[in-house]
Amino acid sequence: MSKKATTTEPAVRVLKNGTCPNLSGKSTLSYRIGVNDAGEIMLQLVGNSNPGCFNNEWVKYADVQELLAKEDQGKAITSFTLVPLYRGKSTNSPSFLFAVLKQEGLVKLSESKKRCYDRCSDAAFLASIGKLIEGKPVADQAPKAKVGKSNKAQVASEPGDVPDNKPSPEAAKRGRPKKAEQVVDVVAPQAEQAEMA
């Protein structure tokens, strides 16, 4: 009888759930930003609208910044910079995490090199995360999604609303219609006699 080794993930309090396009713009990624018990900011990939695999382990923001600082010696950077965070894991994860950094305003497209990025100041990011840690609301910088055919039930109506993933009543009615029950009128014999008279 063998015992499986249990690994305990560090306790992370989720501060923010977000979505962003991947770097190619062909899919939508879901991510979380949180803080662990030691007060370190953590990043996690949690979803992909396309079937591409990724690693969903929490990554320390300090480790990301350290890797970006090494490469940021006056030259443009790419998602390849984040490969050491995911060695031996999914190859999509570095570029997906890089898309999250772009969404959060930590990197921007390079003006000098095609398909490369420049590092941005993280002061605004750290200030907004600091407010979330303290429990203060932060104004959402992302534009509100427009209601469309495919996301009508998922678009929040108020800035503080969180869209739920419950199907709408219209979605529940899709599919093959149920057979209608046959209705048989049973006329009581007394009612027939009353009509004839």
N, C-alpha and C positions, 0 to 999 in steps of 0.2 A: 504494500500500500504506500503510495507516494503522496507527499504533501506538496501542494502547489505553493510557490512563493507568492506572498501577497505584498504588493507594493502600495504604499499609501500616497495618494496624491496630496500635495500641500493644500490646505484649506484656502480658498480664494473667494473673496466677496466680490460678486459681479457688480460693477459700477455702471456699465454701459453696454447695451446690445446695439450693434450697427450692421449696416449692409453697404456694400460697395461693388462696383464692377471689377472684374479681374483686369489685368494689364492689357489684354487684347480686346476687352469690352464684349466678349462673347458669352459671358456668364456673370451671374451675381453671386457674390460671396457674403456669408454672414460671419460676424466675428464678435468677440466679447473683449472688453477691457475690464480688468479687476485689480484688486490689491490683496496681497497675501498677509499673513499674520505679522510678518516682519516689516510691513509697510512698503513693500516693493511693488511697483506697477507691473502688471502681467498682461499679456496679449494671448488670445486663443482664437484659432479658426474653428468655426462650428458648422458651416454649411456651404454647399456649392450647388447652384441651380443646374449645372451640367454634371455628367457622371465622372468627372475627374476626381481622383483620390487625393487626400491630403492628411497630414498629421494633426490631430486635435489636442495635443498636449499644450499646457500653458508655457509661455516663453517669457522670460524676464525682459522688460523694456531696457534695463541697464545693459544686458548682453547685446541687444540689438544696437543700442547707441555706441557701444564699444566697437562693434564690427564696422559700423558706418564711419566712425571716427578714424579707424585704421585706413580705410579706403579713401577718405575724403581729403587727401593731400592735394587739393587744388584740381582734381580731375573728376570727371563725371563717374557716377556709380550705376551699377545694375543690380538686379535681384540676386545675381550670382554671389554677391557680397554676403548674403544671409545663409549660404549653403552650410557653413559649420554648425549652425543651430540645428540642422536636420540631417546630419550625417547618418547614412544607413536607413533613412526613412523616405517617405514619398518625395519625389523630385519636384512635384508641384508646389509643395509647401513654401519654399523660399519666395517664389514669385507671388503666391497668394498673400503672404505676409507683407510683401513689398507693396501690393495693391492697398492693403490696409493702411500702411504708412502714408501712402499717397493720399488716401481719403482723409486721413487725420491731419494732413498738411505738414507732414514731417519730411517729405521729399516732393520735388516737382520736376516736371519735364525739363531736361537740359536745353538751353538755347543754343549751345555750341555743338553738341553731339546728338545725332539721331539715335533714338531708342535707348538713351541714357538719362539719368536723373541727377539732380543736384540736391544736396542736403539743405534743409531749411531749419530755421530756429525752432526749438521745441518749447519756447516760453509760453505761447498761447495754449498749446496742448497740456503742458504741466499745470497751468493755471486752471483750466477747465476740469482736469482730473482732480486737482486739489479741492475744488468746490464740491465735486461729487463725493470725495472721501469725507468731507465735512458734512455731507448731507444736504447741501444747498443745490437748488435746481440750476441747470445750465441751459442757456438759450441754444436751441438746436440750430446749427449752422447749415445743415443740409437742406436743400429745398424740399418742400413737401411733394410727395408723389401725386401725380394726377390720376384721378379715377378713370380707369379704363375697363374694358370688357373683362380682362383676365384678373384684375386686382381690385374690383369694386368692393368686395367684402374685407379686404386686407388694409385699405387705406384708412388711417386714423382720421376722425372727423375734427378732433381738437388737438392742439399741440401736445397736451399731456396724455392723450389716449394712446393705448398700446393695442395695435391690431391683434385680434385673436385669430387662430387658425381653424375655427369651427366653420364647417361648410354652411353656406347660406341656404335658406329654404328652397330657393330655386335650384341649387346644385343637388339637393337631396331628391328632387323630383325627376332628375335625369334618368335615362335608361328605358328599358322596356316597360310599357304601361301594364298595370295589373289588369287581369280580366275582370270585366264588369259582372257583378252578380246579377242573375236573372231575377227580376221582381215579378212575382205572380200575384195578381189581384184576387184575393179570395173574398167573394161577396157572401155575406151571411144570408142564409135562406130567408130570414125575416126581412132583410132589406129589400130583396127581390120582390117579395110579396107586397111590400109597402109601395113600391114603384108601380106595380101593375094596377093597383087599385086607384 
